[in-house]
Amino acid sequence: MDSNLETPIPSAPIATFDWQNLSTAAIDRARTATGAMFFLNGCAFSTWASRIPSIQDKLHVGTGLLGIALLSMAVGALVAMCFAGRLIATLGSRPTIGVMASCATICLAIAGLPDNLILLSLVITAFGLTLGTMDVAMNSHAVVVEKVFRRPIMSGFHALFSIGGIFGACGGAAIAHLNIKPEWHFLGACVLLLLLNAISYSFLLPAAVDKSTMAQGGVNIKESLSYFTKDQALVAISVIMFCCFLTEGAIGDWSSVFMHSVLNTDAGTAALGYAAFSVTMAIGRLSGDLLVARLGQLLIVRAGSALATLGLILVLLPCATPVLASIFGFALIGIGVANIVPIAFSAAGNVKGISAASAIATVALIGYFGLLAGPPLIGFLAEIVTLRLALIVIAILLATMMFYSKWLASEQV
């Protein structure tokens, strides 16, 4: 057995930065700039996603081939999780965010140009890789900003990611309605997002805030996973992340199908289930920081899981007005799970004995695996036991999150 795996990973505190030199104005600017980066990440992804039908028409391919090509984005994101921790420990989160945000927006601009699936797959693999690395870096930076701010603010950052997603999706829908080609749309979005990145980057905290003294020793996903097997808090956070991401992925892919095929609604009404889920998730995250400050992480995760379970019951149980009950149920699920991922990222960044970047990369990798595994798992079960019964898996995940939430108590991280 590799002897390195038997050596406890030492703590990786901030190495060289003098906290006393930070002014209140600098902290406020860093908070705003970090939020802008979350907005940029969500907007870039949703801008791309909003034009996928146009890309499909341009390439004249069916959903099967397109689905295989789109999987390359997820592959790129998962690859990013494997080296992001080491990269951030070496460079610091600030330069990693800046470079990856620039590369991601350039990939977005290029994504409208390919005229075949192979080139498209290569571009969006790079897009997923850069967005995934940026995701880890901005969450690592957010953990540091939250520490300096001295109160919970992580949910607000994730709310801005959701708002960026809504902004990009609505903008994409409007531009598509005007019959503007994706390549021109993406180029315009690239210019605006590069400008946002340039303005925000200068106000982020210095790279020294999370450069790790262990960078030369090899802070990487292998070491993180070796530590993962020995630390209950990191295991619990990872399980919570997996369950929550899988739940979000399942609702995202199957809520409309459930409304349409099980409740026999039209396509427009079917979309309202996921719309309700998305809107209440954004609202929940906007209020999440205040709730976490007053109630604590433990209670928020447990109450959120219970609220989401109630929502799932409304979705699945037959009633007099099943469509309205299901829409309301999806709304409850959205607000219930809204703050669980931000809490998990924040908790991971504060686990003792491992660098924040490595811990966040580890739980993000496991979370994204759940996001990818959820939709096909539900689809496979639906073929066997019907979609209504397959969605009961979500109830099991919610119960699992409630059980593991006890390790989120402050003395464990």
C-alpha positions in Angstrom: 0.0 0.0 0.0 1.2 3.5 -0.8 2.7 4.9 2.4 1.5 8.4 1.4 -2.1 7.2 1.9 -1.3 6.4 5.5 0.0 9.8 6.4 -2.6 12.2 7.8 -3.0 15.3 5.6 -1.9 18.4 7.5 -4.0 21.5 7.8 -3.6 23.9 4.9 -4.2 27.3 6.4 -3.8 30.6 4.5 -0.1 30.9 4.1 1.0 34.4 3.6 -1.9 36.8 3.7 -2.2 39.4 6.4 -5.8 39.6 7.4 -5.4 42.8 9.4 -4.8 44.8 6.2 -8.3 44.1 4.9 -10.6 47.1 5.1 -14.4 46.8 5.3 -14.6 48.3 1.8 -12.2 45.8 0.4 -14.2 42.9 1.9 -17.5 44.3 0.5 -15.9 44.7 -2.9 -14.6 41.1 -2.8 -18.1 39.9 -1.8 -19.6 41.7 -4.8 -16.9 40.5 -7.2 -17.3 36.9 -6.0 -21.0 37.1 -6.5 -20.4 38.5 -10.0 -18.3 35.4 -10.8 -21.1 33.1 -9.7 -23.5 35.0 -11.9 -21.0 34.8 -14.8 -20.7 31.0 -14.4 -24.5 30.4 -14.4 -25.1 32.8 -17.2 -22.5 31.3 -19.5 -23.9 27.8 -19.0 -27.5 28.8 -19.5 -26.7 30.9 -22.5 -25.3 27.8 -24.2 -28.1 25.6 -23.0 -30.8 28.0 -24.3 -29.5 27.6 -27.9 -29.1 23.8 -27.9 -32.2 23.4 -30.1 -30.8 25.9 -32.6 -27.5 24.0 -32.6 -29.3 20.7 -33.2 -31.1 22.2 -36.2 -27.9 23.6 -37.6 -26.1 20.2 -37.4 -29.2 18.2 -38.5 -28.8 15.5 -35.9 -31.2 13.5 -33.8 -31.5 13.7 -30.1 -29.5 10.5 -29.6 -26.4 11.8 -31.3 -26.8 15.2 -29.8 -27.1 13.7 -26.3 -23.8 11.8 -26.8 -22.1 15.0 -27.9 -23.6 17.0 -24.9 -22.2 14.4 -22.5 -18.8 15.6 -23.4 -19.4 18.8 -21.3 -20.1 16.7 -18.2 -16.9 14.7 -18.9 -14.9 17.9 -19.1 -16.4 19.1 -15.8 -15.6 15.8 -14.1 -12.0 15.9 -15.4 -11.7 19.5 -14.0 -12.6 18.3 -10.5 -9.6 15.9 -10.6 -7.0 18.7 -10.9 -8.8 21.8 -9.7 -7.7 21.4 -6.1 -4.0 21.2 -6.9 -4.2 24.1 -9.4 -5.9 26.4 -6.8 -3.4 25.4 -4.1 -0.6 26.3 -6.5 -1.9 29.5 -8.0 -4.6 30.6 -5.6 -8.3 30.8 -6.4 -8.2 34.4 -7.7 -6.0 33.8 -10.8 -7.7 30.4 -11.4 -11.1 32.1 -11.5 -9.9 34.9 -13.8 -8.2 32.6 -16.3 -10.9 30.0 -16.4 -13.7 32.5 -16.7 -11.9 34.0 -19.7 -11.3 30.6 -21.3 -14.9 29.5 -20.6 -16.4 32.6 -22.3 -14.1 32.2 -25.3 -15.3 28.6 -25.5 -18.8 29.8 -25.5 -18.1 32.1 -28.4 -16.6 29.3 -30.4 -19.4 26.8 -29.5 -21.7 28.3 -32.2 -19.2 27.8 -35.0 -18.7 23.9 -35.4 -20.5 22.4 -38.3 -20.1 18.8 -37.2 -20.5 16.8 -33.9 -16.9 16.0 -33.5 -15.8 19.6 -33.4 -18.7 20.5 -31.2 -17.8 17.8 -28.8 -14.3 19.1 -28.5 -15.4 22.6 -27.9 -17.9 21.8 -25.3 -15.5 19.4 -23.6 -13.2 22.4 -23.1 -16.2 24.5 -22.1 -17.2 22.0 -19.4 -13.6 21.7 -18.2 -13.1 25.5 -17.8 -16.5 26.0 -16.2 -15.9 23.1 -13.8 -12.5 24.4 -12.8 -14.0 27.9 -12.3 -16.8 26.3 -10.2 -14.3 24.8 -7.7 -12.2 28.0 -7.7 -15.1 30.4 -7.1 -16.5 28.2 -4.3 -13.0 28.1 -2.7 -12.8 31.9 -2.9 -16.3 32.2 -1.6 -15.4 30.2 1.5 -12.5 32.6 2.2 -14.7 35.6 1.7 -17.3 34.1 4.0 -14.6 33.7 6.7 -13.5 37.3 6.4 -17.1 38.5 6.3 -17.8 36.6 9.6 -21.3 35.6 8.8 -23.0 33.1 6.3 -23.1 34.5 2.8 -22.6 31.3 0.7 -26.3 30.9 -0.2 -26.3 34.4 -1.6 -23.5 33.5 -4.0 -25.4 30.4 -5.2 -28.5 32.5 -5.6 -26.5 34.7 -8.0 -25.5 31.6 -9.9 -29.2 30.7 -10.2 -30.1 34.3 -11.2 -27.3 34.2 -13.8 -28.9 31.0 -15.1 -32.3 32.6 -15.3 -30.9 35.7 -17.0 -29.0 33.6 -19.6 -32.0 31.4 -20.3 -34.5 34.2 -20.7 -32.0 36.2 -22.8 -31.4 33.2 -25.0 -35.1 32.6 -25.5 -35.6 36.2 -26.5 -32.7 36.2 -28.9 -33.8 32.8 -30.4 -37.2 34.3 -31.0 -35.6 37.1 -33.0 -33.9 34.4 -35.2 -30.4 35.6 -34.4 -27.9 32.8 -35.1 -26.2 31.1 -32.1 -22.7 32.2 -33.3 -23.6 35.9 -33.1 -25.5 35.4 -29.9 -22.6 33.6 -28.3 -20.1 36.2 -29.5 -22.1 39.0 -28.0 -22.5 37.1 -24.7 -18.7 36.4 -24.7 -17.9 40.1 -25.0 -20.2 41.1 -22.2 -19.0 38.3 -19.9 -15.4 39.0 -20.6 -16.1 42.6 -19.6 -17.8 41.5 -16.4 -14.8 39.2 -15.6 -12.3 42.0 -16.2 -14.2 44.4 -13.9 -14.8 41.9 -11.1 -11.4 40.2 -11.1 -9.6 43.3 -9.8 -11.8 43.3 -6.7 -11.3 39.7 -5.7 -9.1 38.9 -2.7 -5.4 38.4 -3.5 -4.2 35.0 -4.6 -2.3 34.6 -1.3 -5.5 34.1 0.6 -5.7 30.4 -0.4 -2.4 29.5 -1.8 -1.5 26.4 0.1 1.9 25.8 1.7 1.4 22.2 0.6 1.2 23.0 -3.1 4.6 21.5 -3.8 3.7 18.4 -1.8 0.9 17.5 -4.1 -2.5 18.6 -3.0 -4.7 16.7 -5.4 -7.8 14.6 -5.7 -6.0 11.4 -4.8 -4.9 12.8 -1.4 -8.3 14.3 -0.9 -10.0 10.9 -1.5 -7.5 9.2 0.9 -8.4 11.7 3.6 -12.1 11.3 2.6 -12.0 7.7 3.9 -10.9 8.8 7.3 -13.0 11.8 8.1 -16.6 11.5 9.0 -17.4 15.1 8.3 -16.1 15.0 4.8 -17.9 11.7 4.1 -21.1 13.1 5.4 -20.8 16.3 3.4 -20.0 14.3 0.2 -23.0 12.1 0.8 -25.3 15.1 1.2 -23.8 16.7 -1.9 -24.4 13.5 -3.9 -28.0 13.2 -2.7 -28.8 16.8 -3.3 -27.2 17.0 -6.8 -28.9 13.7 -7.8 -32.3 15.1 -6.6 -31.8 18.4 -8.5 -30.8 16.4 -11.7 -33.8 14.1 -11.4 -36.2 17.0 -10.9 -34.6 18.9 -13.8 -34.9 16.1 -16.3 -38.1 14.3 -15.1 -40.5 16.9 -13.7 -41.8 18.0 -17.1 -42.0 14.4 -18.2 -44.0 13.5 -15.1 -46.4 16.3 -15.6 -46.9 15.5 -19.3 -46.9 11.7 -19.3 -48.4 10.9 -15.9 -50.7 13.8 -15.4 -51.5 14.2 -19.1 -50.8 18.0 -19.2 -49.9 19.9 -22.4 -46.2 20.8 -23.0 -46.6 24.4 -21.7 -48.2 23.3 -18.5 -45.7 20.5 -18.0 -42.9 23.1 -18.0 -44.4 24.8 -15.0 -43.3 22.1 -12.6 -39.6 22.8 -13.2 -40.2 26.5 -13.5 -41.7 26.5 -10.0 -38.8 24.4 -8.7 -36.3 26.8 -10.2 -38.0 30.0 -9.0 -38.4 28.9 -5.4 -34.8 27.6 -5.4 -33.5 31.1 -6.4 -35.8 32.7 -3.8 -34.7 30.2 -1.1 -31.0 31.0 -1.8 -31.6 34.7 -1.6 -32.9 34.3 1.9 -30.6 31.4 2.8 -27.8 33.4 4.4 -30.1 35.0 6.9 -31.7 31.7 7.7 -28.4 29.9 8.2 -27.1 32.8 10.5 -30.2 32.5 12.6 -31.0 28.8 12.6 -27.7 27.1 11.8 -26.6 24.7 9.0 -28.0 21.6 10.8 -31.5 22.8 11.1 -31.6 24.2 7.6 -30.6 20.9 6.1 -33.1 18.9 8.2 -36.0 21.3 7.7 -35.2 21.7 4.0 -35.2 17.9 3.5 -38.5 17.6 5.4 -40.1 20.4 3.3 -38.8 18.8 0.1 -40.3 15.4 1.3 -43.6 17.1 1.8 -43.4 18.5 -1.7 -42.6 15.1 -3.1 -45.7 13.7 -1.4 -47.8 16.3 -3.0 -46.3 15.5 -6.4 -46.8 11.7 -6.2 -50.0 11.2 -4.2 -53.3 11.2 -6.2 -55.5 14.1 -5.3 -58.5 16.2 -6.5 -56.3 18.7 -8.3 -53.2 16.8 -9.2 -51.7 19.4 -11.6 -51.9 22.2 -9.1 -50.7 20.0 -6.3 -47.7 18.8 -8.3 -46.7 22.4 -9.3 -46.9 23.4 -5.6 -45.0 20.2 -4.7 -42.2 21.0 -7.1 -42.0 24.5 -5.6 -41.7 23.1 -2.1 -38.9 20.7 -3.3 -37.1 23.7 -4.8 -37.2 25.8 -1.7 -36.4 22.8 0.5 -33.2 21.8 -1.3 -32.2 25.4 -2.2 -29.6 26.0 0.5 -28.3 22.4 1.0 -25.6 22.6 -1.7 -24.3 26.1 -0.6 -24.1 24.8 3.0 -22.3 21.7 1.9 -19.7 23.7 -0.1 -19.2 26.0 2.9 -18.9 23.1 5.3 -16.4 21.3 3.0 -14.2 24.5 2.9 -14.0 24.5 6.7 -13.2 20.8 7.3 -10.1 20.7 9.5 -6.9 19.0 8.2 -7.4 19.5 4.4 -7.1 22.5 2.1 -10.4 24.1 1.2 -9.7 23.7 -2.5 -9.1 20.0 -2.2 -12.1 19.4 0.0 -14.4 21.4 -2.3 -13.0 19.6 -5.4 -13.7 16.2 -3.7 -17.3 16.9 -2.7 -17.9 18.7 -6.1 -16.7 15.6 -7.9 -19.0 13.3 -6.0 -21.9 15.8 -6.3 -21.5 16.1 -10.1 -21.4 12.3 -10.3 -24.8 12.3 -8.6 -26.1 15.0 -11.0 -25.1 12.7 -14.0 -26.3 9.5 -12.4 -29.7 10.8 -11.3 -31.6 11.2 -14.6 -30.6 7.8 -16.1 -31.2 6.0 -12.8 -34.8 7.4 -12.6 -35.3 6.5 -16.3 -34.1 3.0 -15.7 -36.4 2.5 -12.7 -39.3 4.1 -14.5 -39.1 1.4 -17.2 -39.5 -1.2 -14.5 -41.9 0.3 -12.0 -43.4 3.4 -13.6 -42.2 7.0 -13.2 -44.4 7.8 -10.2 -42.8 4.9 -8.2 -39.3 5.7 -9.5 -39.4 9.2 -8.1 -39.7 7.6 -4.6 -35.9 7.3 -4.9 -35.9 11.0 -4.2 -37.6 10.4 -0.8 -34.8 8.0 0.1 -32.2 10.6 -0.8 -33.9 13.2 1.3 -34.0 10.8 4.2 -30.3 10.1 3.7 -29.5 13.9 3.8 -31.4 14.2 7.0 -29.5 11.4 8.6 -26.0 12.6 7.6 -26.8 16.3 8.4 -25.8 15.6 12.1 -22.2 15.8 11.0 -22.7 19.4 9.9 -22.6 20.5 13.5 -19.9 23.2 13.9 -17.7 21.1 16.1 -17.3 18.6 13.3 -15.9 21.0 10.6 
